[in-house]
Structure formats: C-alpha cells, structure tokens
Amino acid sequence: MHCLRSVSLYNMQLLRLLKKIKTGLSLIMLKRVLLLLLIIVGRAIPAAAQDLKPEADLKAAFIYNFTKYIEWTNPEPENFVIGVIGSSPIYESLMEIALLKKVNEKFIVVKRFENPEDITYCNILFVARNSGYSPATILDRVQRGTLTISEETGFAAQGMAFNFIITNQKLKFEVNTKAINAAGLKASSQLLKLATIIN
C-alpha cells in the first residue's frame, strides 16, 4: 500500500511538472521529456506495484508514448486504431487513454479481437498473454503497417515488434528491429536506446 501511495504521489508530481513546462516546450523538447519519463517510470515503479490494473495502465501508457516515436509510412485511416487480441485489462486502460488523447491529431479507436480471423487493420495490435495463439498464427493475419506488441517471453524473437518484459522487478520492453522494418515502420533511435534489441 505504501508503494502504491508513493507511485501515485510520484505520478502527480510528474503531471504538475509537465503542466508547468508544456507550453514552453518545442516538439523536440517535448519528445525528450516523454522519453525521460519512460525511463523514470520504468525505474521507479517495482513489479509489485504493477499487478493487474496498475500493470495494464502502465503498459497502456507505454504504448501511447511509443506512438510518438514510431513513423507509420503507409497512409493512415481516418482514426488511429489499436487492436487487442485476448482478454486483458489493458483494453480498458487503452479505452481510458482514447477518451483523453489523440495520435497525430487522430481520434484513438480501441478494438477487441477474439481470435486471429477477426483481426482487421489496426495501427497497433496488442497481443495479450492469454490470447492462446502463437505469434506465427497472429502474424499471418496482421497487415503491413501494423505495430505488434506482446507481453509473453520469447515473442519478440518469434516476430513481434515489441514485447514487454519484467527485468529486475521493473517493466522493460524488447524490440525486434527486423519485425519493425518488415512491417514498413520506422522507430526513432531515441526509443530504441531504451529497449533490449532482439533480432
């Protein structure tokens, strides 16, 4: 409980700081601040404080911030679409973000897919740990231009572009640069510096 209160207080302080500096930041400086926050949050919040909904909220925040450092080279649809395959509280966490945020001035639409056959085009596809499907099965249904993100050990090596992991009780992420390139996407070198590269 003490840990969760500390995290909550810490997050409030970060929000206050962002409100103070937001109006004076250039786009480049804002991106640098967001990258710094990714590092700080990853270091400051232990895995014990990331169980269930808090963990889903943290992953959803990471996913949203990833969008600032990924370039979608193909024409984007009217809305920015994030799909979730499998049952996960991250769906609700992403819905909360969608109510408040935009990506490249586009509204965020969150879709849930029950199985690979249901998958339609999305800018990001999150594969829940309990989806029950292999990366190969899912990737067969994913269209070019989709950033795939998973949370299962070994999935980055099997073709997922991003994969969340817990290292030393902290939330980190792996990146498969070949998968990013194969999807026709470009990732900022600044973002890649924060990742464990898996090829």
MARDOSE-251021 format. One record per residue (C-alpha): residue in one letter; x, y, z. Coordinates in steps of 0.001 Angstrom, whole numbers, plus 524288, in hexadecimal, padded with zeros to 5 digits. Example, Ala and Ser with C-alpha at 12.3 -4.5 7.8 and 13.67 -1.06 7.14 Angstrom:
A8300C7EE6C81E78/S835667FBDC81BE4/
***
This chain:
M800008000080000/H80B198093680370/C81153806397F638/L804CD809567EEDF/R8033D8162F7F643/S8113A819D97F2F7/V80EE0816AE7E4A2/S8025581EB47E4A2/L8092782A557EAEE/Y8146F828DF7E177/N80B34828DF7D5C5/M8043E8350F7DAD7/Q8113983C1A7DBE2/L81491838457CDE9/L8077883D547C914/R8096C84A4A7D003/L816DF84B847C9EE/L81194848B77BC62/K806CF852E27BDEF/K810E285D257C1B5/I81A0185A967B65B/K8109F856237ABA3/T80DDC8638C7A5DF/G81C28867047A4E2/L820E285A8079E8E/S8240B858C579048/L81FB984BF9789F8/I82D998469F78ADF/M82ECE84A4279937/L821728446079C23/K825C08378579619/R8320D837BE79E59/V82A13839F87AAA0/L8210782EAF7A741/L82CB6825CE7A4F3/L83239829E17B21C/L82538826A87B878/L825718192D7B243/I832AF816D57B871/I82EC881C5A7C5AD/V821FE814DE7C671/G828C28083A7C2A2/R832B880A267CD77/A829ED80F8D7D7FD/I81EA1805DC7D806/P821A17F82A7DCF7/A81A7B7EC6D7D75D/A8134A7EAAC7E453/A80C107F75C7E189/Q808B97F3547D3A9/D7FF657E8077D64A/L7F2D67E70D7CE79/K7ECD57F45D7CB75/P7F89C7FC8D7CF7F/E801307F4447C6AE/A7F77F7F5997BB88/D7F6E78045C7BD8A/L805B18052D7BCFE/K806947FD007B097/A7FBD1805077AA42/A80354811737AD88/F80F9180BAB7A76B/I807E9807E579B35/Y802738159E799DB/N80FFA81B8479B5A/F81581811FB79155/T80CD78188C78727/K814F6824EA78848/Y8212C81DCD783D6/I81BC0814E47793D/E819BE8198976B52/W80EBB81314763CB/T8130B8140B7559C/N8067480EEA74FA7/P7FA4A8177F74E6A/E7F33E8177F75B62/P7E4978158875CBA/E7DBC08204E761C3/N7DDBA81BE376FD3/F7E97B8163A776D7/V7E5928082F779B9/I7EB037FFE7784CB/G7E6CC7F1B7784ED/V7E7797E83A79058/I7E6F77D99378E58/G7E4277D18879A73/S7DE1D7D5307A771/S7E5ED7DF907AE98/P7E34C7EB3D7B786/I7EBBF7F3197AE2A/Y7DFB47F4637A58F/E7D9187FCC67AFEA/S7E5BD804387B26C/L7E6FA807727A3FA/M7D8B780B887A382/E7DB63815447AE64/I7E6B881AEF7A6B9/A7DE6081B8379A65/L7D4B7824587A15C/L7DF1F82E637A46E/K7E9CC82D5879A33/K7EC0E82DA178B8B/V7F6E482880782CF/N7FB48831B477810/E7EE8C8392D779DA/K7E6B682CCC7777D/F7DCCA82722780E5/I7E0D281A31786FA/V7D7CC80E9A784C5/V7DA098024778CC8/K7D5347F5447876C/R7D4CC7E7D978DB9/F7D7217DB9D7859D/E7D37F7CE3478ABB/N7DB997C65A78110/P7E5087C8C8775C6/E7DA567C76D76B8C/D7D3BD7D3887714C/I7DF957DC4C76FA1/T7DD897E7F3766C5/Y7E7147F2DC763CC/C7EC577FA1876F8B/N7F7FA802DD771C2/I7FB997FB5177E04/L7F7FB7ED79781E5/F7FA047E9877900F/V7FABB7DAE579270/A7F66C7D7617A031/R7FDFA7CD2B7A7CA/N7F2487C4087A812/S7EE547C591799D6/G7F0D47B718797A2/Y7F6B97B93E78A28/S804B27B84E78565/P80B717C43277F7E/A80BCB7BD6A7723D/T7FD137BB4F77252/I7FA8A7C978775D3/L8049A7CF2B76C8A/D7FE667C7BE76143/R7F2637D05376325/V7F94E7DD38765C5/Q7FA357E6EB75AA1/R8066F7EE6E7570D/G806F87FB3B75E63/T802E47F57B76B7D/L80BAC7F6A977760/T80A777EA1377F28/I80C6E7EA5678DEC/S80C237DE80796E7/E80EDE7DAFB7A50E/E8136C7CCE47A456/T821437C7E37A617/G827847C4BD79908/F81D527CB627907A/A8268B7D60878B96/A82FCD7CB817869C/Q824297C54B77FBB/G820B47D16C77800/M819A07DB02780CF/A81EE37E8D977F4D/F81E177EC7678DC0/N81D0F7E3B5799AB/F81B607E7C07A7E0/I823DF7E0E17B1DE/I826A87E20C7C060/T835257E3957C33B/N83A237E5777D117/Q82C127E8097D546/K82A7F7F3117CB71/L8226D7F3F37BF1E/K82B097F42C7B301/F828F87F1317A4B1/E82FB87E9A3799F1/V82FF47EDE878BC5/N8316F7E58F77FA8/T836B77EF47775AF/K8351B7E5A576A81/A8269F7E47A76DA7/I8254C7F34176DDB/N82BD97F4617609B/A823CA7E93175AFE/A817767F05475F2E/G81BB97FC5C757AC/L81D6880473763FA/K8285880D0C76906/A82C3880DF67775D/S8338F8197677D17/S841848168B78124/Q83E5B81D5078DF6/L833EB8133E790C7/L83C7E807D978CCA/K846CB80C357969B/L83D208090E7A180/A83A507FB6079C75/T840BC7EE1C79CD0/I8430B7EB2478E6D/I83ED47DD91789FE/N8419C7D94577C09/
***
